[in-house]
Amino acid sequence: MGKTYERIDGRLRTFIEAQPLFFTATAPLSGDGTVNLSPKGLTGSFAVVDEHTVAYLDFAGSTAETVAHLRENGRITLMWCAFQGPPNIVRVHGRGEPVFRDDPRWAELLGHFPDIDATQHGLRAIIVVTAELVRDSCGYAVPFMSYDEDRDLHGRRFAREDDASLSAYFSKKEYIAQSIDGLPGLPLPLPPTTV
């Protein structure tokens, strides 16, 4: 059944890098705050940086709950499920940080995602997660499902935006600059990228 790992390597790394979909969960410190759970996909938008660090690209969307929660308290859990092949669920519990476009680390971090054209998706941050606890479990109840391909709708929608129009789009959304619970979200206007 379940096992705890000291690092993300070998079979564990191979498994999570092969999954086309993962989930992120965050929450504010407030006991009555809104828990956020988000699906993440898009081939090439996730990377294992080293044995204790993973990162993913945070693209344009209608809210910025993950960014707001991480700015407040840093707690995050990522989860992958095997929808094909042997059953397995892997969770990385850790501390996350949104790295914004004007951060000196931006260019180096972006180098971990060579197979994706981030300019087509309204890239607003890179979420970096340092693993504190890595566990797997059986996944016996997870159904078999097939992966056909990535949707191209997100790229088609946001490829036509530049920094100014993307900032204008975000400023019209209720839960981008601040979270549902009023926490600081995405800094606006978007700074230009350092690349």
ABEGO torsion letter per residue (X at the ends): XBBBBABBBEAAAAAAAABABBBBBBBBABAABBBBBBBBBEBGABBBABAABBBBBBBBBABAAAAAAAAAAGBBBBBBBBABEBBBBBBBBBBBBBBBAABAAAAAAAAABAABBAAAAGBABBBBBBBABBBBBAGAABBBBBBABBBAAAAAAAAABBAAAAAAAAAABAAAABBAAGBBBBBOBBBBBAX
